Amino acid sequence: MEGIPHLEKCDILVVGGGPSGCAAATIAAREGASTILVEKNGFMGGNLTAAGIDTIYGLYTVSENPLRIIGGITDEIISQLKKQKACYERKNTYGAGTGVTFSVENMKVVLEDLALKEKVKIFYHAFGVKPFIKDGVFTGCIVASKSGLNLIEANIVIDTTGDADLIARAGGAFEKAICSGNVQSCTTVFFMANVDINKAKAFGKKAMWDKMRLVSTSGEFDLPRIEGSFHATPNPSMIEANMTRISDVDTTDVQSISQAEIIGRHQVQQYVSFLIKYIPGFEQAYLIKTGCQLGMREGRRIIGDYVLTKKNVIQGKKFTDSITRCGQPIEDHHAGIDTKWVYVEENGYYDIPYRCLIPKNLSNFLTAGRSLSATHDAHASARSSGTAFSMGQAAGMAAILALDSGFDVRKIDITTLQNKLRSIGAII
């Protein structure tokens, strides 16, 4: 592009280093493609690390005898965390089934090392701000960083920004949840130390919620969410709490997310004061940190070649072009004081089809993670981090196949994609 300095050239460009982006870049590079990952933070992990959602959800079905339904790169990640004694398995994660809770700082390094081992070129503190389209085909992306505006040329882009930023700017079809009047709330996660965790757990979640309701009704504390949870971390006496609720946030609008960050930090102070005053085990506790960004659940979703529906989720729909399974319930953090849950029938799972990763109107773009093509309700299930990792590895593998298909992601052979995914441990 005229006037924009050239920075790099690659086969596959991944924009966004959350769970899906890390997986996509690592797999693409491992399969032999020159791969660049552009990430806005100074580390990978997205909601898991930047926001502090320190548990991988979605690896199992939600049942008394959980079935492992996600495999592949998550196996490698968990294996490394276990070697570092930086994770443990939780059987009951606030209704969402078995999850793997980890040390955030260890996760940053594990994800980074996986990518670097495969020679992914990483650009931190950088935003993919504008795709360059020539004759209807993506050929490059303008990246904004401390170096200014630079052009990265690429044959295929995997948009894992969380809000399909590049796809939207390239003319791909999308839907903004905020425009429908039905958008999941954001959360500012916080960590506290010096907690007597056994004493706090013995008090019980229901008793804590009852106390929340009482002090909120009396006006002593402003607690917009009368529930939420905390859990032990791999670090002794330290807990992570997911309690705050910031409603009606447009995650694609700078003014909206700026105001939400401010609101979230103020809410944290209310919940921390409440816990210290009223919940046994927190008497000598103190706030360590909040997430360095909002935990964002829903923003812009693509309209893809297929739109996953609530009916698909609940009935456990299977697809011939499946690229991952998902057994997560619909977990809708609406604007009210509680959370709505709807489970997959018979505690089973459904498939996410490859077509949900392909945006309409574009040929060499893919997405993965929370920007997949789904209705509001289906999205509230499919957005979990374990599923995001699995979608990401599928997008990375599909992009590899598309390099031999004229860069058209629709022209790849689905059976070949599925077989290659199974070869790396994916469960389809």
Phi, psi and chi 1 to 4 in degrees:
 res  aa     phi    psi   chi1   chi2   chi3   chi4
   1 MET       -  140.0  -69.2 -178.0   67.8      -
   2 GLU   -64.7  132.4 -111.8 -178.4   76.3      -
   3 GLY    83.3   -6.9      -      -      -      -
   4 ILE  -108.6  117.0  -56.8  -66.8      -      -
   5 PRO   -60.8  138.8  -17.7   29.1      -      -
   6 HIS   -76.6  132.7 -179.8  -88.9      -      -
   7 LEU  -105.0  -54.4 -178.1   62.3      -      -
   8 GLU  -153.9  168.6  -73.4  -75.8  -13.6      -
   9 LYS  -136.7  140.1 -174.1  174.2 -177.0  177.4
  10 CYS  -151.4  169.8   62.6      -      -      -
  11 ASP   -74.7  -50.2  -65.8  -39.0      -      -
  12 ILE  -127.9  127.0  -62.3  169.8      -      -
  13 LEU  -109.0  125.1  173.4   63.9      -      -
  14 VAL  -110.7  122.9 -179.3      -      -      -
  15 VAL  -111.8  110.2 -176.8      -      -      -
  16 GLY   113.3  119.0      -      -      -      -
  17 GLY  -106.3   32.5      -      -      -      -
  18 GLY   -73.1 -168.0      -      -      -      -
  19 PRO   -52.7  -46.7  -28.6   35.7      -      -
  20 SER   -69.3  -38.5   55.6      -      -      -
  21 GLY   -68.3  -41.7      -      -      -      -
  22 CYS   -58.8  -46.7  -64.0      -      -      -
  23 ALA   -65.1  -44.1      -      -      -      -
  24 ALA   -61.3  -47.0      -      -      -      -
  25 ALA   -66.2  -43.0      -      -      -      -
  26 THR   -63.4  -46.0  -61.5      -      -      -
  27 ILE   -67.5  -42.6  -65.8  -58.9      -      -
  28 ALA   -60.5  -44.2      -      -      -      -
  29 ALA   -68.4  -39.0      -      -      -      -
  30 ARG   -62.4  -32.1 -177.3  177.9  -66.5  171.4
  31 GLU   -83.9    3.1  -68.2  -67.4  -43.8      -
  32 GLY   107.4    0.6      -      -      -      -
  33 ALA   -87.1  143.3      -      -      -      -
  34 SER   -70.3  123.9   58.8      -      -      -
  35 THR  -132.3  133.9  -54.4      -      -      -
  36 ILE  -119.0  136.9  -68.6  174.6      -      -
  37 LEU  -116.0  125.3  174.4   65.8      -      -
  38 VAL  -108.5  125.2  171.2      -      -      -
  39 GLU  -136.0  133.9  163.4   56.2   33.9      -
  40 LYS   -70.9  -29.2   66.1  177.4 -178.5  177.3
  41 ASN   -90.0 -178.8  -68.0  -55.4      -      -
  42 GLY   -94.4   18.5      -      -      -      -
  43 PHE  -163.7  166.8   50.7   85.6      -      -
  44 MET   -94.8  171.9  -63.6 -171.0 -146.2      -
  45 GLY   119.0  -20.6      -      -      -      -
  46 GLY    55.8 -128.9      -      -      -      -
  47 ASN   -58.6  -29.9  -91.4  -17.3      -      -
  48 LEU   -66.8  -39.2  -65.3 -177.5      -      -
  49 THR  -109.4  -48.5   53.1      -      -      -
  50 ALA   -67.4  -43.9      -      -      -      -
  51 ALA   -86.3  -22.3      -      -      -      -
  52 GLY    90.1   18.3      -      -      -      -
  53 ILE   -76.7   89.2  -49.5  -64.2      -      -
  54 ASP   -88.9   32.4   66.3  -16.5      -      -
  55 THR  -139.4  132.8  -58.9      -      -      -
  56 ILE   -85.2  115.9  -57.9  174.9      -      -
  57 TYR  -102.4  158.4  -62.2   97.7      -      -
  58 GLY    94.5    3.5      -      -      -      -
  59 LEU   -73.7  -22.9  -60.3  172.4      -      -
  60 TYR  -129.5  160.9  -61.0   88.1      -      -
  61 THR   -70.0  159.8   55.5      -      -      -
  62 VAL   -96.6   97.3 -177.5      -      -      -
  63 SER  -161.3  172.4   61.6      -      -      -
  64 GLU   -65.8  -32.5  -70.7 -175.7    8.1      -
  65 ASN  -119.4   79.5  -61.3  -61.8      -      -
  66 PRO   -62.8  140.0   14.0  -21.4      -      -
  67 LEU  -102.6  129.4  172.1   69.9      -      -
  68 ARG   -70.6  123.1 -177.6   69.0  179.7  -98.4
  69 ILE  -123.9   -2.9   54.5  172.2      -      -
  70 ILE  -122.8  130.3  -62.4  -71.0      -      -
  71 GLY  -146.6  173.7      -      -      -      -
  72 GLY   113.2 -123.6      -      -      -      -
  73 ILE   -65.5  -27.2 -160.1  165.6      -      -
  74 THR   -64.3  -30.9   49.4      -      -      -
  75 ASP   -63.5  -41.9  -61.0  -36.6      -      -
  76 GLU   -64.9  -43.0  -60.4  177.5   50.1      -
  77 ILE   -63.2  -48.7  -67.4  165.4      -      -
  78 ILE   -65.9  -36.9  -66.5  167.6      -      -
  79 SER   -59.9  -43.9  174.4      -      -      -
  80 GLN   -66.4  -41.2  -70.4  -58.2  -49.1      -
  81 LEU   -63.1  -39.7  -70.4  168.0      -      -
  82 LYS   -63.8  -40.9  -76.6 -179.0  176.7  177.4
  83 LYS   -59.9  -31.7  -73.7  178.5 -177.4  177.7
  84 GLN   -90.8    3.8  -61.8  170.0   24.6      -
  85 LYS    53.2   43.6  -62.4 -177.8  179.2  178.7
  86 ALA  -118.8   21.5      -      -      -      -
  87 CYS  -157.6  162.7   71.7      -      -      -
  88 TYR  -153.5  158.7   74.1   98.8      -      -
  89 GLU   -93.7  131.5 -164.2  167.9   83.9      -
  90 ARG  -109.3  127.1  -77.9 -163.2  -67.7  133.0
  91 LYS   -76.0  -30.7  -63.1  -61.3 -178.3 -176.8
  92 ASN  -130.2  107.0 -177.8   18.7      -      -
  93 THR  -110.6   75.5   56.3      -      -      -
  94 TYR    53.5   42.3 -178.5   59.5      -      -
  95 GLY    88.0   -6.0      -      -      -      -
  96 ALA   -98.0   10.1      -      -      -      -
  97 GLY    86.5 -168.2      -      -      -      -
  98 THR   -69.9  133.3  -60.3      -      -      -
  99 GLY  -134.1  164.9      -      -      -      -
 100 VAL  -111.8  111.4  175.7      -      -      -
 101 THR   -91.7  138.0  -64.2      -      -      -
 102 PHE  -136.7  166.1   54.4   84.3      -      -
 103 SER   -78.9  123.9  162.0      -      -      -
 104 VAL   -58.4  -43.7  167.3      -      -      -
 105 GLU   -65.6  -37.5  -65.1  -54.6  -43.5      -
 106 ASN   -66.9  -39.1  -69.0   73.0      -      -
 107 MET   -61.1  -40.0  178.5   63.4   90.1      -
 108 LYS   -55.5  -45.4  -69.6  177.3 -176.1  177.5
 109 VAL   -72.9  -40.2  177.8      -      -      -
 110 VAL   -60.7  -47.7  166.7      -      -      -
 111 LEU   -63.8  -42.0  -64.9  178.4      -      -
 112 GLU   -64.4  -45.5 -173.1  173.2   76.0      -
 113 ASP   -64.1  -37.4  -76.2   -9.0      -      -
 114 LEU   -60.1  -44.8  -85.0  174.1      -      -
 115 ALA   -68.7  -44.4      -      -      -      -
 116 LEU   -65.6  -34.7  -68.9  174.9      -      -
 117 LYS   -59.1  -33.5 -179.2 -178.3  177.1 -177.1
 118 GLU   -91.9    7.2  -52.8  -57.5  -21.7      -
 119 LYS    67.6   33.2  -63.7 -176.9  169.0   46.2
 120 VAL   -67.6  133.3  175.2      -      -      -
 121 LYS   -89.1  120.8 -169.8  154.3 -165.9  175.7
 122 ILE  -107.4  131.2  -57.8  168.8      -      -
 123 PHE  -116.1  107.0  -71.1  105.1      -      -
 124 TYR   -87.8  165.7  -75.4  136.8      -      -
 125 HIS    52.7   44.1  -58.3  -66.8      -      -
 126 ALA  -139.9  144.6      -      -      -      -
 127 PHE  -119.8  134.0  -69.8   81.7      -      -
 128 GLY   -82.0  106.4      -      -      -      -
 129 VAL  -101.8  -25.1  -66.4      -      -      -
 130 LYS  -155.0  122.6 -175.2  177.8 -180.0 -178.4
 131 PRO   -76.7  148.4   27.2  -31.9      -      -
 132 PHE  -104.3  116.7  179.0   55.1      -      -
 133 ILE  -110.6  127.9  -51.2  -65.9      -      -
 134 LYS  -126.7  121.8 -175.0  175.7 -179.0 -178.9
 135 ASP    54.2   39.4  -61.5  -33.8      -      -
 136 GLY    79.6    7.0      -      -      -      -
 137 VAL  -122.4  136.3  177.1      -      -      -
 138 PHE   -69.3  127.7  167.3   86.7      -      -
 139 THR  -127.5   -4.9   58.5      -      -      -
 140 GLY  -176.3  172.9      -      -      -      -
 141 CYS  -143.4  133.5  177.9      -      -      -
 142 ILE   -83.7  128.2  -62.8  174.4      -      -
 143 VAL  -113.2  131.2  173.2      -      -      -
 144 ALA  -103.0  130.9      -      -      -      -
 145 SER  -155.0 -172.2   69.9      -      -      -
 146 LYS   -64.1  -17.0  -65.8  -67.6  -76.7 -174.0
 147 SER   -82.9   -4.4  -61.6      -      -      -
 148 GLY   102.5 -149.9      -      -      -      -
 149 LEU   -99.1  127.0  -63.4  177.8      -      -
 150 ASN  -137.1  155.8  -62.7   97.6      -      -
 151 LEU  -103.7  128.9  174.8   64.5      -      -
 152 ILE  -109.7  122.8  -63.8  177.6      -      -
 153 GLU   -88.1  142.4  -67.3 -177.0   70.4      -
 154 ALA  -157.2  158.9      -      -      -      -
 155 ASN   -91.5  -33.0  -65.8  -45.3      -      -
 156 ILE  -138.3  140.2  -63.2  171.5      -      -
 157 VAL  -117.8  136.9   64.7      -      -      -
 158 ILE  -110.7  111.1  -57.0  174.6      -      -
 159 ASP   -88.9  102.4 -176.3  -20.3      -      -
 160 THR  -119.6   39.2   45.8      -      -      -
 161 THR   -72.9  -12.3   57.8      -      -      -
 162 GLY    95.3  -31.7      -      -      -      -
 163 ASP  -121.3   17.8  -72.1  -46.1      -      -
 164 ALA    51.0   43.1      -      -      -      -
 165 ASP   -57.4  -48.7  -67.1  -23.5      -      -
 166 LEU   -70.6  -39.3  -73.8  178.8      -      -
 167 ILE   -60.3  -43.8  -72.3  170.9      -      -
 168 ALA   -62.2  -42.7      -      -      -      -
 169 ARG   -74.6  -17.0  -68.5  165.7 -168.5  158.9
 170 ALA   -89.6   -3.0      -      -      -      -
 171 GLY    97.4    8.6      -      -      -      -
 172 GLY   -70.4  153.3      -      -      -      -
 173 ALA   -73.8  140.1      -      -      -      -
 174 PHE  -154.4  168.5   66.1   86.9      -      -
 175 GLU  -134.2  135.1  176.7 -176.4   22.3      -
 176 LYS   -99.6  121.9  -76.4  176.7   64.0  172.0
 177 ALA   -59.2  -38.1      -      -      -      -
 178 ILE   -60.4  -29.1 -167.3   71.9      -      -
 179 CYS   -74.1  -20.3  -64.6      -      -      -
 180 SER   -85.5   -9.5   69.7      -      -      -
 181 GLY    78.4   10.5      -      -      -      -
 182 ASN  -138.1   85.5 -164.3   18.6      -      -
 183 VAL  -127.8  138.6   59.8      -      -      -
 184 GLN   -68.9  147.4  -71.0 -154.5   65.6      -
 185 SER   -75.1  161.6  -58.7      -      -      -
 186 CYS   -95.7  165.6  -66.3      -      -      -
 187 THR  -138.8  137.9  -66.4      -      -      -
 188 THR   -99.7  110.2  -59.3      -      -      -
 189 VAL   -77.7  148.3  166.4      -      -      -
 190 PHE  -139.4  155.5   59.5   95.5      -      -
 191 PHE  -118.7  137.3  -67.4   80.9      -      -
 192 MET  -126.5  147.7  -64.0  179.9   72.3      -
 193 ALA  -119.4  171.5      -      -      -      -
 194 ASN    61.8   38.5 -155.2   30.8      -      -
 195 VAL   -97.9  134.1  179.2      -      -      -
 196 ASP   -82.1   92.2 -175.5  -28.9      -      -
 197 ILE   -66.4  -40.2  -64.9  172.4      -      -
 198 ASN   -62.3  -42.2  -70.0  -28.7      -      -
 199 LYS   -64.8  -41.3 -173.4  177.3  178.2 -177.9
 200 ALA   -66.1  -41.7      -      -      -      -
 201 LYS   -67.6  -35.6  -76.7 -173.0  173.7 -179.7
 202 ALA   -63.8  -28.7      -      -      -      -
 203 PHE   -63.7  -37.2 -175.8   68.0      -      -
 204 GLY    96.5  146.0      -      -      -      -
 205 LYS   -67.6  -41.9 -169.1  179.4  -66.7 -176.9
 206 LYS   -64.3  -41.4 -174.9  179.2 -176.9  -58.4
 207 ALA   -63.7  -37.6      -      -      -      -
 208 MET   -65.2  -42.9 -179.9  178.7   71.0      -
 209 TRP   -64.6  -39.5  -68.5   -7.3      -      -
 210 ASP   -61.3  -41.4  -72.1  -16.2      -      -
 211 LYS   -67.8  -38.1 -176.5   64.5   72.4  172.6
 212 MET   -58.0  -46.2  -79.0 -178.0  173.5      -
 213 ARG   -62.2  -41.1 -174.9  172.6  -69.6  103.5
 214 LEU   -63.6  -50.1 -177.4   65.8      -      -
 215 VAL   -73.2  -27.4  -59.9      -      -      -
 216 SER   -72.2  -42.2 -176.8      -      -      -
 217 THR   -64.1  -37.3  -58.5      -      -      -
 218 SER   -74.6  -16.8   71.9      -      -      -
 219 GLY    88.4    4.5      -      -      -      -
 220 GLU   -66.1  -40.4 -178.3  180.0    0.3      -
 221 PHE  -129.5  148.7  -70.1  103.7      -      -
 222 ASP   -98.2   95.7 -177.3   10.1      -      -
 223 LEU  -117.5   96.1  -52.0  178.8      -      -
 224 PRO   -67.6  -19.6   22.2  -32.5      -      -
 225 ARG  -118.5  116.3 -179.1 -179.1  175.8 -168.8
 226 ILE   -95.3   58.0  -49.8  -58.9      -      -
 227 GLU  -174.7 -136.7   47.3  151.2   41.1      -
 228 GLY    90.7 -179.2      -      -      -      -
 229 SER  -150.9  162.4   61.8      -      -      -
 230 PHE  -134.2  157.6   66.4   83.6      -      -
 231 HIS  -148.7  159.9   59.3 -105.2      -      -
 232 ALA   -68.4  150.6      -      -      -      -
 233 THR  -109.6  174.6   71.1      -      -      -
 234 PRO   -64.8  -10.9  -26.0   36.9      -      -
 235 ASN   -95.5  128.4  -58.6  -51.8      -      -
 236 PRO   -57.4  136.8  -21.6   32.0      -      -
 237 SER    67.4    9.4   82.4      -      -      -
 238 MET  -110.3  133.8 -172.5  173.8   89.4      -
 239 ILE  -119.6  157.5   61.8   96.6      -      -
 240 GLU  -112.1  134.6 -175.0 -103.7   36.3      -
 241 ALA  -120.6  133.0      -      -      -      -
 242 ASN  -120.1   89.7 -171.3  -36.1      -      -
 243 MET  -131.5  -29.3  -65.9 -178.0  175.4      -
 244 THR   -73.0  163.6   65.2      -      -      -
 245 ARG  -147.6  116.2  175.2  156.4  -70.9  170.4
 246 ILE  -115.0  111.1  -51.6  101.3      -      -
 247 SER   -94.2  159.1  -56.1      -      -      -
 248 ASP    56.5   46.8  -59.7  -42.1      -      -
 249 VAL   -97.0  132.2 -179.5      -      -      -
 250 ASP   -93.4  102.2 -177.6   -8.1      -      -
 251 THR   -71.9   -2.4   59.7      -      -      -
 252 THR  -103.7    4.4   69.5      -      -      -
 253 ASP  -118.9  124.1  178.4   80.1      -      -
 254 VAL   -63.9  -35.8   65.5      -      -      -
 255 GLN   -68.8  -40.9  -65.4 -172.6   67.1      -
 256 SER   -65.5  -46.2 -176.1      -      -      -
 257 ILE   -73.0  -28.5   56.7  175.8      -      -
 258 SER   -65.5  -45.6  -64.0      -      -      -
 259 GLN   -64.6  -37.5 -175.0   63.0   24.6      -
 260 ALA   -64.6  -39.1      -      -      -      -
 261 GLU   -60.1  -42.6  -67.1  -80.2   11.2      -
 262 ILE   -64.3  -47.4  -65.7  166.3      -      -
 263 ILE   -60.6  -44.0  -67.6  169.7      -      -
 264 GLY   -60.0  -43.5      -      -      -      -
 265 ARG   -64.4  -38.0  -85.5 -170.5  -72.8  -85.1
 266 HIS   -67.5  -38.0  -78.8   81.9      -      -
 267 GLN   -62.7  -40.0  -75.5 -172.2   18.0      -
 268 VAL   -56.1  -42.8  166.1      -      -      -
 269 GLN   -60.6  -37.6  -64.6  -62.8  -37.7      -
 270 GLN   -66.1  -46.6  -69.0  -75.1  -61.9      -
 271 TYR   -67.6  -38.7  -78.4   96.3      -      -
 272 VAL   -61.7  -46.9  166.3      -      -      -
 273 SER   -62.0  -40.3  -63.3      -      -      -
 274 PHE   -61.4  -48.5  160.1   77.0      -      -
 275 LEU   -60.4  -44.8  -70.3  168.1      -      -
 276 ILE   -64.1  -38.5  -68.5  171.4      -      -
 277 LYS   -78.1  -36.5 -175.7  172.2 -178.4  178.5
 278 TYR  -118.4  -16.9  -74.5  111.0      -      -
 279 ILE  -105.7  117.9  -54.4  -55.8      -      -
 280 PRO   -54.6  137.4  -25.1   34.7      -      -
 281 GLY   101.3  -17.9      -      -      -      -
 282 PHE  -102.0    4.8  -78.1   85.9      -      -
 283 GLU   -55.8  -39.0  -66.1   90.5  -13.3      -
 284 GLN  -108.2   14.7  -57.0  -57.9  -43.7      -
 285 ALA   -78.9  162.5      -      -      -      -
 286 TYR  -148.9  156.0   53.3   90.1      -      -
 287 LEU   -75.0  128.0  177.6   66.9      -      -
 288 ILE   -91.3  -53.5  -59.2  175.2      -      -
 289 LYS  -162.7  161.7   62.1  170.0  -74.2 -174.5
 290 THR  -109.5  163.5   59.2      -      -      -
 291 GLY   -56.8  144.1      -      -      -      -
 292 CYS   -79.1    2.1   59.2      -      -      -
 293 GLN  -154.4  163.3   70.4  173.2   47.3      -
 294 LEU   -56.3  146.2  -76.1  169.1      -      -
 295 GLY   -82.8  111.3      -      -      -      -
 296 MET  -104.3  128.0  -58.9  178.7 -170.9      -
 297 ARG   -99.9  -38.9  -65.5 -176.4  173.9   90.8
 298 GLU  -150.6  132.5 -175.0  178.6   26.3      -
 299 GLY  -143.9 -100.0      -      -      -      -
 300 ARG  -101.5  128.8 -172.9 -169.0  -76.2  124.7
 301 ARG  -116.1  142.1  -54.6 -174.1  -58.6  -90.1
 302 ILE   -71.9  155.9   71.6  162.2      -      -
 303 ILE  -101.1  108.8  -62.0  174.4      -      -
 304 GLY  -100.0 -170.0      -      -      -      -
 305 ASP   -66.9  -19.9  -72.7   -1.1      -      -
 306 TYR  -141.1  142.6 -174.3   84.0      -      -
 307 VAL  -110.6  114.5  179.7      -      -      -
 308 LEU   -66.6  137.8 -168.6   72.2      -      -
 309 THR  -118.0  165.8   68.0      -      -      -
 310 LYS   -59.0  -41.5  179.2  179.2 -179.0  179.8
 311 LYS   -61.6  -42.3 -175.9  177.2  179.3 -179.3
 312 ASN   -56.1  -44.9  -65.6  157.2      -      -
 313 VAL   -65.1  -55.6  170.3      -      -      -
 314 ILE   -63.8  -39.6  -65.1  172.6      -      -
 315 GLN   -85.2   -0.9  -65.5 -175.9   -9.7      -
 316 GLY    67.1   47.6      -      -      -      -
 317 LYS   -63.2  136.0  174.5   76.2  172.0  176.7
 318 LYS  -109.3  144.3  -51.5  -58.5 -171.9  -69.3
 319 PHE  -126.6  146.4  -66.0   92.7      -      -
 320 THR   -69.8  -24.2   56.8      -      -      -
 321 ASP  -105.0   33.2   62.4  -25.9      -      -
 322 SER   -60.7  140.3  168.5      -      -      -
 323 ILE  -122.3   -7.1   46.0   84.6      -      -
 324 THR  -166.9  160.9 -173.3      -      -      -
 325 ARG  -100.5  159.9  -62.5  173.8  177.4  178.0
 326 CYS  -147.8  129.1 -177.3      -      -      -
 327 GLY  -117.7   10.4      -      -      -      -
 328 GLN   -69.7  142.9  -73.3  -60.8   99.6      -
 329 PRO   -70.6  162.1   27.1  -34.6      -      -
 330 ILE   -70.1  116.0  -65.3  170.6      -      -
 331 GLU  -119.4   92.8 -179.5 -176.1  -14.1      -
 332 ASP  -100.0  105.4 -170.9   -8.1      -      -
 333 HIS   -86.0   77.1  -69.1 -106.0      -      -
 334 HIS   -75.0 -175.6   58.3   96.8      -      -
 335 ALA   -76.2   -6.4      -      -      -      -
 336 GLY   -80.5 -168.4      -      -      -      -
 337 ILE   -86.4   -9.1   62.1  173.3      -      -
 338 ASP  -124.5 -166.5   60.3    0.4      -      -
 339 THR  -129.7  137.1  -57.4      -      -      -
 340 LYS   -93.9  132.8  -64.7  176.4 -178.3  176.3
 341 TRP  -122.9  133.9  -60.8   82.6      -      -
 342 VAL  -137.3  127.8 -176.5      -      -      -
 343 TYR  -101.1  153.7  -71.7   82.4      -      -
 344 VAL   -64.6  137.1 -179.4      -      -      -
 345 GLU   -55.6  140.6  -71.0  178.7   -4.0      -
 346 GLU    58.3   27.7  -61.2  178.6   -1.2      -
 347 ASN    52.8   37.1  -61.1  -42.2      -      -
 348 GLY   -97.9 -145.7      -      -      -      -
 349 TYR  -147.6  164.6   65.6   86.8      -      -
 350 TYR  -126.2  170.4   60.1   93.1      -      -
 351 ASP   -99.8  148.5  -68.7  -20.0      -      -
 352 ILE  -105.3  118.8  -65.2  178.0      -      -
 353 PRO   -77.7  151.1   26.0  -31.1      -      -
 354 TYR   -53.7  -35.6  174.7   58.0      -      -
 355 ARG   -59.8  -21.6  -71.6  164.4  -68.8  163.1
 356 CYS   -72.9  -10.2  -73.6      -      -      -
 357 LEU   -99.0   -4.4  -50.3 -174.1      -      -
 358 ILE  -106.3  114.9  -54.9  173.6      -      -
 359 PRO   -75.2  138.5   26.8  -32.0      -      -
 360 LYS   -59.9  151.3  -75.2 -171.5  174.5 -178.9
 361 ASN    80.0   -5.8  -46.5  -28.4      -      -
 362 LEU  -128.1  147.9  -59.9  173.4      -      -
 363 SER  -110.4  -27.6   63.8      -      -      -
 364 ASN  -122.9   36.7   59.9  -18.3      -      -
 365 PHE  -118.7  143.4  -81.3   75.8      -      -
 366 LEU  -133.6  159.6  -73.1  166.7      -      -
 367 THR  -130.7  172.8 -165.2      -      -      -
 368 ALA  -164.2  158.6      -      -      -      -
 369 GLY    89.5 -149.9      -      -      -      -
 370 ARG   -73.8   -3.0   65.7 -177.1  176.3   90.0
 371 SER   -96.2   13.2   52.6      -      -      -
 372 LEU   -61.5  165.1   85.3  156.8      -      -
 373 SER   -81.4  107.4  176.8      -      -      -
 374 ALA  -160.3  155.0      -      -      -      -
 375 THR   -72.6  169.5   63.2      -      -      -
 376 HIS   -53.5  -47.8  167.9   79.5      -      -
 377 ASP   -68.8  -45.5  -66.8  -60.2      -      -
 378 ALA   -63.4  -38.3      -      -      -      -
 379 HIS   -61.2  -36.4  173.5  -87.2      -      -
 380 ALA   -65.2  -13.1      -      -      -      -
 381 SER   -99.0  -48.0  164.6      -      -      -
 382 ALA   -75.7  -10.7      -      -      -      -
 383 ARG   -77.2   -3.9   63.4  178.4  173.8   78.3
 384 SER   -62.6  155.0   63.9      -      -      -
 385 SER   -66.7  -38.8   52.0      -      -      -
 386 GLY   -60.9  -42.3      -      -      -      -
 387 THR   -67.2  -35.8  -45.4      -      -      -
 388 ALA   -63.1  -44.4      -      -      -      -
 389 PHE   -56.5  -44.6  -83.6  118.4      -      -
 390 SER   -68.0  -40.9 -164.7      -      -      -
 391 MET   -62.9  -39.5  -78.2 -170.6  -86.5      -
 392 GLY   -62.6  -44.6      -      -      -      -
 393 GLN   -64.7  -32.6   69.3 -173.5    8.5      -
 394 ALA   -68.1  -41.3      -      -      -      -
 395 ALA   -64.1  -41.2      -      -      -      -
 396 GLY   -62.8  -42.2      -      -      -      -
 397 MET   -69.2  -39.5 -165.2   68.8   80.8      -
 398 ALA   -64.0  -38.7      -      -      -      -
 399 ALA   -62.9  -37.1      -      -      -      -
 400 ILE   -59.8  -47.2  -73.4  -69.9      -      -
 401 LEU   -64.9  -35.1  -63.2  178.5      -      -
 402 ALA   -69.6  -21.4      -      -      -      -
 403 LEU   -61.6  -25.9  -68.9  175.3      -      -
 404 ASP  -100.9    9.6  -62.9  -38.7      -      -
 405 SER  -122.4   35.0  -57.7      -      -      -
 406 GLY    67.6   23.8      -      -      -      -
 407 PHE    66.4   15.9  -47.1  137.5      -      -
 408 ASP   -97.1  113.3 -169.7  -25.8      -      -
 409 VAL   -70.2  -14.0  -62.0      -      -      -
 410 ARG   -84.0  -16.1  -71.4 -179.7  177.4   82.7
 411 LYS   -94.0    4.7  -68.7 -177.1  178.3  179.2
 412 ILE   -77.1  159.3   70.1  168.5      -      -
 413 ASP   -87.0  119.4 -178.6   73.4      -      -
 414 ILE   -64.5  -40.7  -65.3  -60.7      -      -
 415 THR   -61.7  -40.9  -59.6      -      -      -
 416 THR   -62.4  -43.3  -59.6      -      -      -
 417 LEU   -59.5  -48.2  172.0   61.0      -      -
 418 GLN   -62.4  -41.2  -67.9  170.5  -30.9      -
 419 ASN   -65.5  -39.6  -71.8  -23.6      -      -
 420 LYS   -67.2  -36.2  -72.2 -176.6   74.9   66.5
 421 LEU   -66.7  -43.4  -71.8  171.9      -      -
 422 ARG   -61.0  -33.6  -70.8 -171.2 -176.2  101.4
 423 SER   -66.6  -19.7   73.9      -      -      -
 424 ILE  -103.1    9.2   63.8  169.3      -      -
 425 GLY   102.3    1.8      -      -      -      -
 426 ALA   -65.2  146.9      -      -      -      -
 427 ILE  -108.6  112.5  -57.4  170.1      -      -
 428 ILE  -126.2      -  -58.1  171.6      -      -
